[in-house]
Amino acid sequence: MAKRKNNKNKKTVSNPAKDVAILSSRQQWGPIAALAFGFLLFGYRMFDLISEYSVNILYWDQWDFDNATLFQRHTLWQMFSWQHGPHRQGLGALLQWLAEPLFHWNSRTESFLVGGVILVAALLAVWLKKRLYGEISYSDVIIPLIFLSPLQFETLFVTANFAHGPLPLLLVVLYCLAWTNQNLTLRYGLVLMINFLAIYTGFGIFLGLLTPVLFALDYWVTLRNTQTGRTYFSVALLTSVVSLSSFFIGYKSQPAADCFNPKLQVTADYFWYVALMFAPFFGEQGISALPRCAGVGAVSALFACLWISLRNPPARNARWESHRTIATLISYCFLFCIATAYGRLCLGVQSALNSRYAIYLNLGLLGLYFSLLLVPRNLLRHTLVSIFGLSLLGTIASGERSRGVMEMVRSDKQEWKDCYIKTGDVEKCNQSSRVYPGDPAATHLTEKLEFLRKNRQNLFADSE
């Protein structure tokens, strides 16, 4: 009887740490639900565009870079190191070689795979944010808004190329994640491996320029006072330099624009070119004063965030991880923009609005978002993040304005495909539309079409 009484009078001892964890977990359901809705909404929009506008036929540069994997026989290394224009195909060629024979090189399926790669990159960007800042927030809806944008429609279904955009996007996010690993040996090993793959995959080459600098910064901030720090730094720096140098073995100058002149011009148009690349993200298109102002605002904000992230880097802690990630994302974006302006300005500043560039700018805008999250004052931080998120809704308006271009390309592809399947005459079909920009004989278009017909690949796989 006494024992029962004592048990009755016992008080339940609470665990404060456990209670806080449960409360924090419950508080996360709202942001997680909002983020999931954002992914569903913007992901549906992206894949719906692919479904509506993609056509099963190779287009433009695909007739050339598919020599590495479809029209010719090559070793895996030859595919990996295959040069198309100023970059190599890298992992893009290997992914084609592995996956595309499974669906007979169907261009529509390829576009859905490209969308899948971008979706995975967006999910990993959320993971990166959580590793850096500790929790999911409502404002993280900005991540799918940036990554799943209709502005990148050319990357998705006009001239899809895993190496030009989707895989570099994925590799840069993975690269930033690798830097957050707490095990020094594993961290440096992953960074070096991803760096090598990125160097050979499209314009991931710019990551190769950043890696030696990041190793030097990391040594100065975290390793200079450790016994093994110098050894780790020396090996990592040497490996990164060798990786970058290997890219140029057998490399040939192949400018993407026929009008390219390596001599720099003394003109402010380089700056305007870079600024205009950002304008469509904020609902502005064209080269008038308003798009230029929007672009200048974006470039100024990015530069300010980059300067803050590199000024007086803090000691190794969560804040240093964030600063390094922000510097990596924005620096990579700027390198791409500057190189594009240098190589394409001869086509006119209006070429800065090209859809295929948008996917690389996603990384800079992600860096800007991460930077705003470091603003110390709550009210100011929430205000700036809200303004940034609302301004990015301009991607929806810009995407809708691009519908005419999407429909025109789809119509041209479908018309040419129907014509060739019916007549088998390249010259006749080229009278109304084209699927290759240059001389068809230069790329052996007729022979490639016969190869596809014989093997029931691409446009002939669904014509029987």
N, C-alpha and C positions, 0 to 999 in steps of 0.2 A: 504493500500500500504506500509505504514511504517512497519506494523507488519510483512508483508511478507519479507521485506528487512532485518529486524533484524534476522528472522529465517534463512535467507540465509547466514548471516554473522556469525552465531553461529559455534563454533569449537567443534568437537567431543572430548569428554573427555575420555581418555583411562584409563583402569583399569590395572595397572602393574601386580597385583597378578593374575588376570584372564588371562592376556596374557601369563604369565609364566606357568600357569596350562595348557592352551591349547597347548603351545609349548611342555611341558613335555609329555602331552598325545600323541601328534603326534610322538614324539621321541620314545615312547614305542611300536609303531606298529611294527617296525622292530624286536626288541627282542622277542615280543610276537609271531610274525609269525615264527621266527626261533625256538622258544621253541615248538610251536604247531607242526611244521614239525618234530622236534626231537621225540615228543611223538608219532606221526603217524608212523615214521620210526621204532623206537625201539619197540613200542607197537605192530606193525604189525609183526615184527620178532618174538616176544615172543609168540603171539597167533598163528602164523603160525607153530611154533615148537610144540605147544600143539596139534594143529589140525593134524599134521603129525605123531606124535609119541605116542599120548595117546591111550590106549586101554581100552575098557569097561570091566574091571575085577579087583577085589580087589587084592592087591599085598603086599607081605611081612607083615609088621607090621599092615596093615589095617585089617587083619583077627583077630588081637588081640584087638586093641583099639576101633574097631567098636562094641565090646561087650557093650560098654557104651550106644550106641544109636540105634543100628540095631538088634543085635542078642539076646539081653536081655532087660528086662523092668526095668527101674530105674526112680527115681524121678529126677526133674530138678537139685536139689542140688547134687545128686549122680553123674549125668552126668558132672556137672560143676567141681566137685572135683575129678573126676576119674583120677587115677594115671596110667600113662603108662611110664615105665622106670623111669628116675629120675625126670620127670615133670608131671604136671597135664594137663588135656585137657581144662578146663575152657571154655572160649567163643567158642573155636573150637567145642566142643561137642554140645553146644547149637545151633550154626549155622548149624551143621549137622542135628540136630533134627528138626529144623525149615524148612530147605531148601531141603534136599536130598530126603525126601519122595515125593516131587513134581515132581521129574524126575527119580523115581524108583532107586535111588542110582547109577545112571549112572556115572561111573568113568571118562568118558570123560567130561561130564558136570561139574563134581566136579573140574576137572583140569582147566576148563575155569573160574570157580568161584574163584579159587585160584589166577589165573592171574588177575582177576578183583580186588581182594583185594589188590594185589601188585600195580596195576595201581592207585587205589585210594590213597594208601600210597604215591606214587610218586607225585600225584597232590597236596596232603596235604603238602608234603615237599616243593613244589614250594610256596605254601601259607605261610609256615613257613619262607622261605627265604625272601618273600616280607614283612612280618611283622617285620622281624629283620633289613632288609637293605633298605626298602622303595620303591624299584622298581625292575622290571624284567630287566635282562641284557642278552646279547647274550651268555655269559658263562653259563647261567642256563641250557643250553642243557646238561650239565654234569649230572644234576639230573636224567632225564630219562635214560641216558647212564648207570648210576650206578644201578638204581632200576630195569630196565627192561632188565637186563643182561641175556644172555643164560647160564651163569655159574650156575644158580640156577635150572637147568633142573630137577634135582631129586625132588626138592620141587614142581615143576610144575606138572609133569606127571609120575614120577616113583613110589613114595610112597607119594601121596599127603596127607597132614595133616594140616588142617587150624591152629591147635595149634602149630605146629612145624615150625615156620618161618613166614608165611604170617600175622597172627594176631598179634604176638609180634612186627613185623615191623610196622604195622599200629598203634598199641597202643603206641609205643615209640614216633612216630611222633606226635600223638595226645597229648601225655604227654608234649612234648616240646611246642606245641601250647598252651596248658592250662597254662603253666608258663608265657606266654606273656600277659595274660588277666590283664587289669589294675585294675579291681575290686578285692580287696584283698580277700573278703569272697568267691566270685565266683571262683577266681583263686585257692585258697587252697582247696575248695570243689571239683573242677574238678580234680585237681592233685591227691587228695586222692582217688577219685572214680576210675580214670584210673589206678592208682597204684595198687589198690586191684584187679581189673580185670586182670592186667598184671601179677601179682604174681601167679595167678592160671592158666594162659594161657601159656603153653609151657615154654620156657626159658625166658619169660618175668619176671620170678622170680628174675632175676638180677636187675631189676628196683627197686624191693623192698629193695635191699641192698643200693641203691643210694639215695632213697627218704629221709630217716632221715638226711643224710649228706647234701643234698640240702636244706632242711628246716633250718638246722643250719647255712649254709652259707647265706641263704636269710635273716635270722634273723640278723646276724652280719652286713650285708651290708645295709639292708633297714629298719629293724623294731626295732632295739635296742634302738633307741631314740624316739620311739612313745609310747603313753600311753597304747595302746592295743596290742602292738607288742609281749610282753611276753605271753599274754593270747593266741593269735593266734598261736604262736610258740609252746607253751606247748601242746595245744590240737592237733595240727597237728602232732607233733613229737610222742605223745602217740598213736594216731590213726594209724600212719604209722608202728610203732613197733608192735602194736596189729595185724594189717593186716598181716605183715610178719610172726609173731609167729603162727597165725592161720593156715598157710600153713602146718605146721609140725604136726598138730593134726591128728593122724591116719596115718602118713606118714611112708612108709616102704622103706628101702634101696633097690633099684632096679637098679644096674649099667647097663648102656647101652652096655658095653662090658663084656663078660664072663671072660676075663682075667684080669679084673680090680683088682688092689691091692691098698688099701687106703694108704699104706705107701709110702711117697714121696721118689723118687729116687734122688740120688746126681748125676745129669747129666745135661749137657747143651742142651740135646735133647728137653726139654720143650720149651726153647727159639726157637730152630730151628723149632719146630712144629708150634708155633704161627707165625713165620716169613713165613713159607711155605704156610700157609693158605691164605696169601695175594698175593702170586706170580701169580696165574692165572689171576688176574685182570689186570696184566701188560704183559700178553701174554706169561708168563713162566710157564711151567708145569714140573713135575718131582722133584727130590730131589738133583739134581746136584748143582754145584757152582753157576750157573747163576740164577736159581730160588731162591736160598738162598740169593743172593745179592739183588735181586728185593724185596724179603720179608723183609730183614733187612732195606732197604731203606724206605719201607712203614711204618714199625713199628717205626723207628727212627723219621720220619716226624710226625706220630700220637702222639708219646710221647712228642715231642717238642711243638706241638700245645696244648696238654693237659696241659703241664707245664705253658705255656704262659697264657692260659685262667684262670688258678687258682692262678697265681702269682699276688699279690697285686690287688684283684678284685676292679674295680672302683665303684663309688657311683651308686645308682640306676638311670640308664638311658638306652638308647638304646644299648650302648656298654656293659653294664652289662648283658642285656638280651642275647646278642650274646655270651658273655663269658660263661654264665651258660649253654646255649644250646650246645655249642661246648664241654664243659666238660661232659655234660650228654651223648651225642652221643658217644664220644670217650671212656669214662669210661665204658659205657655199652658194647661196642664192645670188649674192653680189658677183661672185666670180663668174657664174653662168651668165648673168645679165651683161656684164662688161664684155665677156668674150663674144656674146651674141651681137652686141652693138658693134663691136670691132669687125666681125665677120659679115654682118648683114646690112650695115648702114648703106652700102651702095645700092640696095634695093629701095631705099627711101625710108623715112621714119615711120611711114604707115605700116611697114612690115613688122614693127614692134608689136602689133596687135595680133600676131599669128597665134592661133589656138594651141599649137604644139608646145609653146613656151610656158603655158600656164602651170603645168604640173610641177615644174622646177620652182616656180615662185611660191607654191604651197609651203615649201620648207621655210622660206624666209618669213612668211606670215605666221607659221607655227612658232618660230623663234620670237616674233613680236608678241604673240599671245603669252608665251612663257615669261617674257620680260615684264609684261604688264602685271603678271601675278606676283612679282617681287616688290611692287610699290608698297611701301610700309604702311601708309595711312589707309584704313579700311574704306572710308568714303571715297577718297580719290581713286583707289584701286577699282572699286566696284563701278565707279562712274566711267573710268577709262575703258575697262573691259566691256561695259555695256555699249558705249559708243562704238568701239571696234566691232563688236558682234553685229550691231544694227547696220553699220556701214557695209559689212560683208554681205548683207542681203542684196546688195547691188549685183552679186553674181547671178541671181535669179533673173533680174531684168536684162543683164547682158546676155545670158543664155537664151532668153526668149528672142532677143533681137537677132541671134545667130541662126534661128530656125530656117530662114530663107537659104542660107548657105548649106545647112544640113540637107534640106530637101533637094537643092540643086545637085549636090554631089550624089545623093542616093539615086536621083533620076538619071544622071549621066551613067552611073555604074550599071543600073538595071537595064537601061536602053542599050548600052554596048554589049552587055552579057546576052540579052535576048537576040540582038542582031547577029552576034558571032555564032551562037548555038544554031541559029536558023540558016545562016549563009556560009560560015566558015571563012569569011573574007575580011581580013584586018583592015585593008584600005577602005572598003566600003563602010565598015562600021565606024571608022575614024572620021568620016565626013560629018557626022552629027555629034559625036562625043568621043572622048578618049580615055583610056585607062593607063596610058604611059605618056609622060610629058615630052620625051625626045623622039629620035628616029627609032621606029620599031625594030629596024634591022640591027641597030647598035646593041640592043639587048637580046636579040634573037627571039623576038616575041612570038613569031609564028611557030618556031620549033618548040618553044616552051608550051604554047597552047596545045600543040599536038602531043607533047609529053603528058600534059594533064588529061587530055582526052583518052589517050591510050591507057593510062593508069586510073582513070575515073577519079581524078582528084579535083579539089576546089570547085570551080563553076560547073564541072561535068558530073560531080558526085551526086547532085540532086536534079539532074536533067534527064535521067534515064526513065 
